[in-house]
Amino acid sequence: MDHWSVAVIYGATIAVLSFCGGALPSFVRISHTRMQIIMSAVGGLMLGVALFQLWPHSFALIGRADRVGIGVACGLVTLFVLMRAFHFHTHEIAVDDTEDPHAHDHDGGLEGHHCDPRALSDSSWAGMLFGLSVHSLIDGVALGAAVRAASGSAVWMAALGTFIAIAAHKPLDALSIRSLMLASGRSAKSQLIVNLLYAVICPLGAFAFLAGVTSNGETTQLVTGYALAFSAGVFLCISLSDVLPELEFHSHDRIKLTLALIGGVLVAYAIEYFAHGSHAAGASAEVVFGA
């Protein structure tokens, strides 16, 4: 399949999964423990994708470690500033009240370290929506860059790690937005509209990136390389901000959370290994751009 076919398939799948994630509060309640395990696994997956796929492929395209480092730092700092400004990256939602009341205790007397969404105002879900929308556009760029950097007949496989990391994360973000809207008393119609609009942002980012780069040439190689580096920084920020705090603050299920993190990293490595085998990323770049 060509790059656009893969982007359309991956983008449509992400949109559907995101929408389903946002619709989840209407059907089930997700327990605190399950949410933390899911987030640890997703965070580990994003950490692995950043280190095993995005970062090395960026270096193969740019050719200078210092410039790749600058791109990674820009992505990490950009998302960190967004998270600090809008406080949008939280997944403490839809907690099952039937769980053990002591299961939510944190080390060091940090009970209540995460706020209760039901106590938040409309500005909270609006701020989360804005921040996650920008974040989703960046994820779309990451997906578009991963697809664009792929070569040969197995384009879909080369970009599989980035796709899975985003596809696993987007439903949780949509779930967070929907839960805060539900807690603030927004109408079912407004929740549906916001959920639908948010679902298509990431695919639009991927399509915009593919449409904005030329089919060949050194400029495309550099743009794709920097986009991959920036995306690596974003993925690192997400994984480290979501996973490490949970492992640090939660005194319960620490082994489960750690195993989930390690499992996510191993999945990312396996995907990258089977996508490229023993071929170096540089060889792939030479095939794509004729370097």
Rosetta blueprint (number, residue, H / E / L):
1 M L
2 D L
3 H H
4 W H
5 S H
6 V H
7 A H
8 V H
9 I H
10 Y H
11 G H
12 A H
13 T H
14 I H
15 A H
16 V H
17 L H
18 S H
19 F H
20 C H
21 G H
22 G H
23 A H
24 L H
25 P H
26 S H
27 F L
28 V L
29 R L
30 I L
31 S L
32 H H
33 T H
34 R H
35 M H
36 Q H
37 I H
38 I H
39 M H
40 S H
41 A H
42 V H
43 G H
44 G H
45 L H
46 M H
47 L H
48 G H
49 V H
50 A H
51 L H
52 F H
53 Q H
54 L H
55 W H
56 P H
57 H H
58 S H
59 F H
60 A H
61 L H
62 I H
63 G L
64 R L
65 A H
66 D H
67 R H
68 V H
69 G H
70 I H
71 G H
72 V H
73 A H
74 C H
75 G H
76 L H
77 V H
78 T H
79 L H
80 F H
81 V H
82 L H
83 M H
84 R H
85 A H
86 F H
87 H L
88 F L
89 H L
90 T L
91 H L
92 E L
93 I L
94 A L
95 V L
96 D L
97 D L
98 T L
99 E L
100 D L
101 P H
102 H H
103 A H
104 H H
105 D L
106 H E
107 D H
108 G H
109 G H
110 L L
111 E L
112 G L
113 H L
114 H L
115 C L
116 D L
117 P H
118 R H
119 A H
120 L L
121 S L
122 D H
123 S H
124 S H
125 W H
126 A H
127 G H
128 M H
129 L H
130 F H
131 G H
132 L H
133 S H
134 V H
135 H H
136 S H
137 L H
138 I H
139 D H
140 G H
141 V H
142 A H
143 L H
144 G H
145 A H
146 A H
147 V H
148 R H
149 A H
150 A L
151 S L
152 G L
153 S L
154 A L
155 V H
156 W H
157 M H
158 A H
159 A L
160 L H
161 G H
162 T H
163 F H
164 I H
165 A H
166 I H
167 A H
168 A H
169 H H
170 K H
171 P H
172 L H
173 D H
174 A H
175 L H
176 S H
177 I H
178 R H
179 S H
180 L H
181 M H
182 L H
183 A H
184 S L
185 G L
186 R L
187 S L
188 A H
189 K H
190 S H
191 Q H
192 L H
193 I H
194 V H
195 N H
196 L H
197 L H
198 Y H
199 A H
200 V H
201 I H
202 C H
203 P H
204 L H
205 G H
206 A H
207 F H
208 A H
209 F H
210 L H
211 A H
212 G H
213 V L
214 T L
215 S L
216 N L
217 G L
218 E H
219 T H
220 T H
221 Q H
222 L H
223 V H
224 T H
225 G H
226 Y H
227 A H
228 L H
229 A H
230 F H
231 S H
232 A H
233 G H
234 V H
235 F H
236 L H
237 C H
238 I H
239 S H
240 L H
241 S H
242 D H
243 V H
244 L H
245 P H
246 E H
247 L H
248 E H
249 F H
250 H E
251 S L
252 H L
253 D L
254 R H
255 I H
256 K H
257 L H
258 T H
259 L H
260 A H
261 L H
262 I H
263 G H
264 G H
265 V H
266 L H
267 V H
268 A H
269 Y H
270 A H
271 I H
272 E H
273 Y H
274 F H
275 A H
276 H H
277 G L
278 S L
279 H L
280 A L
281 A H
282 G H
283 A H
284 S H
285 A H
286 E H
287 V H
288 V H
289 F H
290 G L
291 A L
